[in-house]
Every structure is written in C-alpha cells, then in structure tokens.
C-alpha cells in the first residue's frame, strides 16, 4: 500500500505523501511544488552564506519519491529554480542527475514567477499548465475558488496549539475542490494558512494536511495565526 493520505479531489483520487508530494496513481504521476533549486547560491551571491547543498538534498528527496512510487511522469509546479541564473549555477553532477531523470520519465516544468522560462536547457518539457485526471496543474492559484485546480506558489504551512506546545508544519490545503501543495525545496519556508494571501481561494473552510511521520488532517478552525 502506498503511504500517505488518500483524498478525493474534484472527483479524482489522489494520495498526499508525508514528503509533500502529491501522487496520482491512476496516471502514474507525481506532482511537487516549489523546489527552488540553487536558493543557497542565490543568497550567497548577496552575502548571506548558506551551506551550498540545497539542490542536492532536494534532488535526493525527490528521487526517493520517484523510485518509491515508480513514477512515470513528474510535474513540477513552478519555482523549481530559485531564479533563471540557477541554470548556470547548478553543479555539473546535479545537472547530470536532472538530465538522467528526464531521460527515464516524463519531466514537466511548469513556469513559475521565479523561473518564467521553465527548464532552461536542463531537460524535460516546459509548460504553462498541465492537465491530467480531470485536474489542471499550475503554479499560481487562480484568485477565486476553482474546481479541479492544483497549484503551489504560496508555500502553505499550519500553526497548531497542542498538548506539547505549538507545532508549525508545512501542509497541503484543500476544500475538496482545489488544492495547494506545500513547498518541497530544502531551503523553502512557509506562509501561515491563516494569512490573508489565502483569503477567497476556497469555497468552504479548507483542511490543512500537516506533514510529518504521517499526514495529519486539521480543520481550519483549529489553526492559529503567527502571533
């Protein structure tokens, strides 16, 4: 059995994985958002030194999911690159790993606001959107409720008061009609689901599916703002 939370999204059966990837088993398609390859090197160029291992670690985690699921298609929902200069900064060994993925499965780069040109010359396909299983996959959520949409961009996270104190984790978020995925990149942060950026995106109060050893669904009313 595939680990994760099975969920019905706009009529399609999807699986929310604890890693933060969305699995569409009928289409053998893995969906992942906001990898931000080379964020570390972008920050280093501005004098904020971070360990230069984020691209490699993110690729390690992505490859483990691809292999565990025997994925045939991988759709990356934009901001896969932290900026278009990242194409030149990616180490040759990591570029080879990306090309190897593109040679053995269908690798689709959705254009994001950080990487409007998509893949550059890293291999795979570039697209504005991708449709599968009755779902439309894109980077930036439409500004009004949209049935069947899967997006990234907002890096949702949830803050919850529990017996052991306050927990803040990345999360999937959905009302059963549309879904926003958590950011997958090693150096990506999160935006609280109670932030005004999420206002008006869902037709009904959504559920946050917190990442951890397992997926934990939490009702919107139980979530706390960042204060």
N, C-alpha and C positions, 0 to 999 in steps of 0.2 A: 504493500500500500504506500502511496506517495505521501510523505509527511507534509502536514500543513492543514489549513482550514478550508474545507470545501464550501463554496459560496455560489449562489445563483445571482448572476449579474445580468440584468436586462435579458433574461431568458437563456443565457449561456452559463454552463457550469465551469467555474474557474477554481483554482487552488491557490491560496495565499500561503506562501512559503515563509518560514521563520527568518530566512536570509533577507527577505524583502523583494524577492522576485515573484511575479505572477505567472502561473503555469496554466496554459490552455491545452489540456491533454488531448482533446479530440483533434486539434490542429498540430500537435507536437511542437507548440510554440511557447517559448519563454519570453516574457516581457519584463524589462528592467528600466529604471529611470535614473537620470542624473548621476552618471558615473564620475564626471568631472576629472577625466584623466589630466594629469600634469597641473593640478591645482597647486601642489607643493612647489614646483619650479616657477610658477607664475608669482607666488608670494615671495619666493627667494629673490626674484629679479627686482622686487620692490623693497628688499632689505629685511623682510620678515622670514627668518630662516626656519624651515620645517624639514624634517627628515625626508629625503627625496625618494620615498618608497611607495607613495600612494598609488601610482599607476600599476606597479607590480602586484601590490596587495589586492587591489580591486580586481585585476585580471585573475589572480589566484581564486578569489571567491566566486567570480563569475564562471570560471572554468569548472570548478567543483559542481556548481549547479547544473551546468550544461551536461556534464558527464553523468551526474546522478539521475538526471531525467531523460537522458538520451534524446536531447532536443534536436530537432531538425531545422528549426527557424529560431533566430534570436532577434527580437525587435527592441532597439534601444531608443527610449523616448526623448531624445534630445538632451543637450548639455552633457553629451558623452565626453566631449572635450571641454576643458575649462575655458579655452579660447582657441581661435584658429591658429595661433602661433604654437599651440601644443603639438601640432603635426610635426614640426621641426624639432621639438624638444624631447619627444618620446625616444627612449633609448633603442638602438637597433635590435636588441634582443626582445624587447617588448613589442616593437613593430612587427617582428617576425611572428610572435605569438598571435597577434591580431590577424595577420595575413593567413596564418595556419587555420584559425577559426573560420575565416571567410572562405577558405578552400574546401572545408569539410561540411559546412552547413550554410544555410541562407542567413546572412548577416545584414540586417536592415538598420540604417542610421536615420532616425527621424531628426529633422533640423530643429535646433533649439535657439534660444536667444544668445547663448554663449557660442554656439557653433552653427551659424546660419548656413554654412556651406556643407554641413553634414560630415561625411567621412574624409573629405580631402582625398588623398591618394592612399588611404590606409586599407583599402579593400572592402568589398561588400557593396551594398546598394544605398543610395541616398534618396529619401522621400520626404514629402511634407507630412503625409499621413499614411497609415496602412490599415486596411480593413480585413478582418478575419472573424469567423464565428459570430457574425452579426454585430461585432464591436468595431468602433473606429478608434484607432490608437494615434494619439498626437502628443505634442509637448505641452503646450499651454492650454489649460482648461478654458472652454468657452465661458463667457461671463455670466451666462444664465443656465439654469438646470437643463441638462442634455442627456437624454436616454441613450445608453449604449456607448458612452464615451469613456475611454481610459486615458488618463493623462499623468503627467509628472509636474515638474517646474516648481511647485510650492513647498517641497520637502516637508510634508506634514509630520508632526510629532504630537504626542499627547502627554499631558501632565496630570497625574492622578495622586490623590492623597490616600494612603493605605495604612495598615497597622504598623508597618515598618518605617513609615515616613513618606516622603514624596518620591514618586517614581516619574521619570521623564524619558520617554522612549519614542523612537521613530515608529510610524504606523501607516498602514493602509487606511483609507477612509472611504466609506460608501454608504449610500442610502438604498442600495439595490438597483438603482437606475444607472448611475455613473460611478466611477472610482478614480481616486487619485493615489498614486503609488508613492511610497517613501523613497527618499534619495538613497542610492546604493553605494556611492563612492566612499572610499576610506576617510576622506577629509571633509565630507559634506556635513553640514549642521542640519537643524530642523526648525520649522516655523510652527508655533503652537496652533493647534487646530481651532482654538478659541479666538485667534487673531482675526481682525476684520477682513483680511485678504480672502477668507473663506466665505464671507457673508454672501448669501444669494446663490451659491453654487449648487445647493442641494434642495430638492423639492420637499424633503422631510428631514428631521434631525438625523444626521448620519451616525454610523457606528464607527468607532476607532478600533482597528485591529492591531494591537500592540505587538511589536517584535520582541522575541525573547527565546527561551528554550522551546517554547511553543507559541502559537498565536493566541492572544488573549483579547476577546471582543469586549469593548467597554462602551456603554451608552454615552452619548454626547452630554447628557445632563450631569454625569458624574465627573466630567473633566474640569480641570482648574486652569485659570489663566496664569501667565507667568508673572506673578507678583506675590 
